């Protein structure tokens, strides 16, 4: 049985021992516990200095750009505000009908009516005008960069990491940069949303252009296409569907960023409305306003993705194309009709205040009722989670077990039996399962006893880097080491661990729950049909809105943040699990059936191992979603890096905010690369190709 | 190489010592793109040992006016590359491709586009149709690129649609068509510009056998109307036999043998070629002239057949008439006599079963 202890196992075992040694040594050497303050490299100060220089010497340039960009926004805003709501609403419904049909048109109509009646129409139009400007800019910019990267390998190598950075560094971190350069105002939201929304367009452009089959290109060439004809009429036409998917993603990203950017205020848009209502603790109002955002996001998403699907559905498009002239005609007629009508019926022009209907007060009252009557239950849930899960992970059993929390004092014999028990379990795993699981159990036991934030940083640095090296090779290992090293020397390690702690609990919960739901949905069409719209909604919902119901019930705090992250990050876990289980090679399943697999055997010994690479991609996405939500969750009071980013923004300390943001980005990228490498490794083992 | 049949007509297209090398610096092996080297085999070896890949080695052949020239070879033999060298979808490393006596490889980009627009048409294995265009738009696509106006180009496209028998399918999209129909669209598109040289790269390989046979017949019918100069690529020897006027067999990027199908069958240059001819039903390939021997007895009373009569249609007659049959050429002169024994001898050449032990 000794052959199962390979080199890797001994390496790991050595690391476990080193970790224990470091923990023992910790109380005697202070620098093990916290990185010495006088060794911290003042990156933040340098960044601030650069920033000051930029503002002093190039400020006029950015201000000029800002002034220029102000105009189109003002123009669109003016038009959208001047038009009667009935005219705009009619046009929206028409577009929805063209994109997808009657059902979407009806949904759009309902959404418009909701915005009008609830009294948020002007705010919604302000948000929309920003999106309407930023999306074309992002699309043009993204398409151009994508084409460049498609033709030039060197350009691609430069652009790809840039996209990674733009998509992982939390927006709060660079909002301030934009704010300082371009000055206060709507332009900040515009630039932030362009920066955030052009990356998906670039990616989709590259993928789309690459996927055009070689023979189609060749047949285009043999038809005598010139360079330009080949590009526009062959490559771009064939990639149209993918390009439109890019447009869809860019639009959604733009909308979510416009909402996030409203945090700096002064925009009078719907995001600001939500935020200020949350701050005033008026949950009914904030939920109603949040719903406006959600509806807007859903309509925009369905319309753009409808257009994308349609562009691949040539048969249908053909039929509708003959109606194109009618559509323009209908649009014009409707425009005029509603415009004239609005002149006679003022309610169609501007919805009168007295007809506005807001159930906010009722909602607030019933919420209060709920909280008052179920206080004990809510408190119990919160305490249980806090005492038995969150606190031990954070500061370890040794810190959290006390008569006040667990009901007894932690004695030496408790600790000893914990150590013995865990060692036994580890040995059992090594003997029965495999050595990797055993190591995992041991490390987990150590983490859980001493607490993630109480671990000496050299030990964690070692463990993370070694794991990354084992999974992804030398480059990933070194990358992880230097990435985490950066976090150490900039002095944000303790906060980084707080972020990791909150995020990992959320991810573990999301993944276990999500995988369970996914397995259920894969075997049950009804469950699948119920989950799909819920997932769709959660995924299109701007992150802000997801916070609202949790804040309403559980007030601010880490637990609320945890729930919000779980609610958002669970979606990919469900989706990928179901997708992976439903798209297995049929031959293998049939073969397993013929061998006489029971249902349980089929699931655990056949389906799940085969679906594992896809599920791991799901884990990857769960982590990414978790980190994205974590940043937003800073608004409801967390203590990690995300909070520093947020404070940096509100204090105007650009350097500190950006460093913390970069720290989060580093963590996100390490997690991303590691899980992807892991999935690839599994993929090559089971030889299942994904997609 | 066996002797080629004398050129019946003028040469339309001609490949002269075409080489295609893949690798870091493919041009280093040739002086100024000159593909005529003393020892192509030795050069190929040098190239392969210096981290380059030889896709085409010293390929030379002529395609005559209104001739179907088939290039046959297994996958990886370089047949698809050579047809792409002719159309310059792939840029040859060295050599010449003469179209009407002018070197295509020396043309500027603009001239090349003109050649593709008016002189060459190409059909692809997996059709290469534009999924976003319907049948008639696909067929008219080359015309659209030339800037021909809507009405005129659809009228022109309509004519070729009729030729390939796709009437009534004009507004369908490629994904609504069967494989055979899609390839008809591909064929029609390549013919829409009325090219002089028609390149077909494994046009029927993606189709199932029954459809393939039908499309071959269709192809031969179209050719009997249009008389294009054709380069036809295939990996299927039977298909080559059916359509070829002349054919070339390729291996490892080089041409092994060129000739009429029957030349290849009767006189394979090596085992590689013989391997292909093995499964050929000889009785349907050989014709009376191939088995006839000089007449040494009076011809009186013998029946007469044309020189290109397939053997299998003569088997019954020869079984009844031991004296055989006189074979006459197109001008009426007698080539020789074919007897049952000649046929049996010819067929014996073509079968590779070990001869039975005959006891005396």
Interface residues (C-beta under 8 A of the other chain):
Chain A: X213 X215 X216 X218 X219 X220 X221 X222 X223 X224 X225 X226 X227 X229 X233 X234 X237 X238 X240 X311 X314 X315 X318
Chain B: X84 X87 X89 X109 X113 X114 X116 X117 X118 X120 X121 X122 X124 X125 X126 X127 X128 X129 X130 X131 X132 X134 X141 X142 X144 X145 X146 X171 X173 X175 X176 X186 X189 X190 X193 X199
